Amino acid sequence: MAERRDPDLLFKALADPSRRKLLDLLHTHDGRTLNELCEHLDMTRQGVTQHLDVLEAANLVASVRRGREKLHFLNPVPLQEIYERWIAKFEKPRLKALSDLKRRLEKTNG
C-alpha cells in the first residue's frame, strides 16, 4: 500500500519560494548534490539543508548517498496527487464547456 503523507506538510513545503526553486532545480536536473543546489540559492548551506529537510518530510524530495555525496531527487508523486484531488476535478467542467462551445461554433460556421 502506498504511504500516505500529511497534506499540510506538502502545502507547507510548497508555500516557500526557496523550496519551490529547489524543486524547479531538481526538475531541470535531478540528482544534484547540496553544493550544486547551493550555487543557485542566495543562502547558507544550513538554510538549503533545512529547506531540503522540509521537502523530504513532505515526500517531494528523496536523497541517496553515493560515496561521500548525497544526491537529491525530485519525487513528483505528491504533486500528481494534489493535481488529481484539487485541480483535475475543476478542469473537467471547463474543458467540457469549451468542447461544447467548439462544437456549436463549428455547426454555425459549417
C-alpha positions in Angstrom: 0.0 0.0 0.0 1.3 3.5 -0.8 2.4 5.6 2.1 0.1 8.5 2.8 1.6 11.8 3.9 0.1 14.7 5.8 -1.2 17.1 3.1 -0.4 20.0 5.4 3.3 19.1 5.2 3.0 19.2 1.4 1.3 22.6 1.2 3.7 24.0 3.8 6.6 22.8 1.7 5.2 24.3 -1.5 4.4 27.7 0.3 8.0 28.8 0.4 9.6 30.3 -2.8 13.0 28.9 -2.0 11.6 25.4 -1.7 9.8 25.8 -5.0 13.1 27.0 -6.6 14.8 23.8 -5.2 12.0 21.7 -6.8 12.5 23.6 -10.1 16.2 23.0 -10.0 15.7 19.3 -9.4 13.1 19.2 -12.2 15.6 20.5 -14.7 18.5 18.4 -13.4 17.7 15.6 -11.0 20.3 14.0 -8.7 22.0 17.2 -7.5 24.3 17.5 -4.5 23.9 20.0 -1.8 26.8 22.1 -3.2 25.1 22.1 -6.7 21.8 23.3 -5.2 23.6 25.9 -3.0 25.1 27.5 -6.1 21.6 28.6 -7.2 20.3 30.0 -3.9 21.4 33.1 -2.0 21.5 31.4 1.4 23.8 29.3 3.6 24.3 25.6 3.3 22.5 25.2 6.5 19.5 27.1 5.1 19.4 25.0 2.0 19.7 21.8 4.1 16.7 23.0 6.3 14.6 23.6 3.1 15.6 20.2 1.8 14.6 18.6 5.1 11.1 20.1 4.8 10.8 18.9 1.2 11.9 15.4 2.3 9.4 15.4 5.1 6.7 16.2 2.5 8.0 13.4 0.3 8.7 15.8 -2.5 12.5 15.1 -2.4 14.3 11.8 -1.9 18.0 11.5 -1.2 20.5 8.8 -1.9 24.1 8.5 -0.7 26.7 7.9 -3.4 30.0 7.6 -1.6 30.6 10.8 0.3 27.9 12.7 -1.7 24.2 12.8 -1.0 22.2 13.2 -4.2 18.7 14.8 -4.1 15.9 13.7 -6.4 12.5 15.2 -7.2 9.6 12.9 -6.3 6.6 14.2 -8.4 4.1 11.7 -7.0 2.7 14.0 -4.2 2.3 16.8 -6.8 0.3 14.4 -9.0 -1.9 13.6 -6.1 -2.6 17.3 -5.5 -3.4 17.6 -9.2 -5.8 14.7 -9.1 -7.5 15.7 -5.9 -7.6 19.5 -6.1 -7.2 20.6 -9.7 -8.4 17.9 -12.2 -11.9 17.9 -10.9 -12.2 21.6 -11.6 -10.8 21.3 -15.1 -13.3 18.7 -16.4 -16.4 21.0 -16.4 -14.4 23.8 -18.1 -13.0 21.5 -20.7 -16.4 20.1 -21.4 -17.8 23.6 -21.8 -15.0 24.5 -24.3 -15.6 21.4 -26.2 -19.4 22.1 -26.4 -18.7 25.7 -27.5 -16.3 24.5 -30.2 -18.9 22.0 -31.5 -21.6 24.7 -31.6 -19.3 27.2 -33.4 -18.3 24.6 -35.9 -22.0 23.8 -36.6 -22.8 27.5 -37.0 -19.8 28.2 -39.3 -20.0 24.9 -41.2 
